Amino acid sequence: LFGLNSARFVKPSSWNVLGYITMNCATLGEAMGRIMPFEKLVGDMGTSRAEVAGNQVRLIWSCRHQRPDIRRHLVENVLASWLLYARWIADSQLSPSAVWFEHALPEPVEAAQYEALFGCPVLFQQPCSALVAPLEYLQMPLRQADARLLKTLEEHAQAMMASLGDAPLALQVHNVLRQLLKDGLPRKEQVAQHLHLSVRTLQRQLQQAGTSYQQILDDLRQELAEHYLRHSELSIQGISDCLGFTEPRSFHRSFKTRTGLTPGQFRLSAQSSGKA
C-alpha cells in the first residue's frame, strides 16, 4: 500500500502553487473548484472532474498511466492525499460517504486497511475512482482563508498556465494584458508581439475560439475593478487610472453597464456584505 500510505506526507508545497491557492480559499467547495483549472501545474499524471448526483458530489480522478501496478498506487495516493489535505485545511476530521476505486482489492490486503484511513466504506471495481461526499461539505469554511493572498496566488498561477504550450490563447492574452496593463492601456500590437503572432492571426484565432481581444480586455478590466473596490483603498480615480481609462466618466459608465451599480455603490455594498 505504498501509494495509499505515502499520501500522509503530502504538503501544500507538493502541489506547487495550487496547494497554496486551495489553502487560502473560503470554503472547501471553492478549493475543490480550483483543482480542475490549475491541476496541470502539478503534473500530467491524470485529470480531475466533479459530478453531482442527488445530494452527493463525486470528486473523480482519471489516471493517464495504463500499467496496473503503477496506476493503482497513483490513484490511491491522489484520493488519499485529497482527503488528508481537506481535513487539514478545513481543520476537521471529515470523511467521505464512500470511496470508489476502479481496480480490484489487491491481495492479500483487506478493505479494513483502506477504511482505517478514509473513515468510510471503500468499494472496488467501480465505474471510476472517486471520493463521494455530501454536498453540504462544499460549504465548510477553511481555517486560513485570505482573499487578498488568494488573488495574488491565482495571478501567479494564471501566468504559469499561460506559459504552458497548450494553454488556450484566450488565457495567454488575458495574462499578457494583466502584465501590460500596469503601464497603461496596452495596444493590440504589443500583445501580439508578446505571443509571437501577427495582429491578424491573433484576431482570427480568438474569433475561432469564440471571443475577441476587446472582450478579453473588457472582462479583465471588470475583474480587476471589482477586486480593487473590494480589497484596496485606492480611490475611484486611482482605479480608473490603473485600468487604463482616459477619464473616470468612462470607467463609471463601463462599470455600471456591467453591474447596474456605480463603482462607489459597488464598494459600499461589498463593505456592507463584509461586515455582515
C-alpha positions, 0 to 999 in steps of 0.5 A: 500500500505504498501509494495509499500510505505515502499520501500522509506526507503530502504538503501544500508545497507538493502541489506547487502553487495550487496547494497554496491557492486551495489553502487560502480559499473560503470554503472547501467547495471553492478549493475543490473548484480550483483543482480542475483549472490549475491541476496541470501545474502539478503534473500530467499524471491524470485529470480531475472532474466533479459530478453531482448526483442527488445530494452527493458530489463525486470528486473523480480522478482519471489516471493517464498511466495504463500499467496496473501496478503503477496506476493503482498506487497513483490513484490511491495516493491522489484520493488519499492525499485529497482527503488528508489535505481537506481535513487539514485545511478545513481543520476537521476530521471529515470523511467521505460517504464512500470511496470508489476505486476502479481496480480490484482489492489487491491481495492479500490486503483487506478493505479494513486497511483502506477504511482505517484511513478514509473513515468510510466504506471503500468499494472496488471495481467501480465505474471510476475512482472517486471520493463521494461526499455530501454536498453540504461539505462544499460549504465548510469554511477553511481555517486560513482563508485570505482573499487578498493572498488568494488573488495574488496566488491565482495571478501567479498561477494564471501566468504559469498556465499561460506559459504552458504550450497548450494553454488556450490563447484566450488565457495567454492574452488575458495574462499578457494584458494583466502584465501590460496593463500596469503601464497603461492601456496596452495596444493590440500590437504589443500583445501580439508581439508578446505571443509571437503572432501577427495582429491578424492571426491573433484576431482570427484565432480568438474569433475561432475560439469564440471571443475577441481581444476587446472582450478579453480586455473588457472582462479583465478590466471588470475583474480587476475593478471589482477586486480593487473596490473590494480589497484596496483603498485606492480611490475611484480615480486611482482605479480608473487610472490603473485600468487604463481609462482616459477619464473616470466618466468612462470607467463609471459608465463601463462599470455600471453597464456591467453591474447596474451599480456605480463603482462607489455603490459597488464598494459600499455594498461589498463593505456592507456584505463584509461586515455582515 
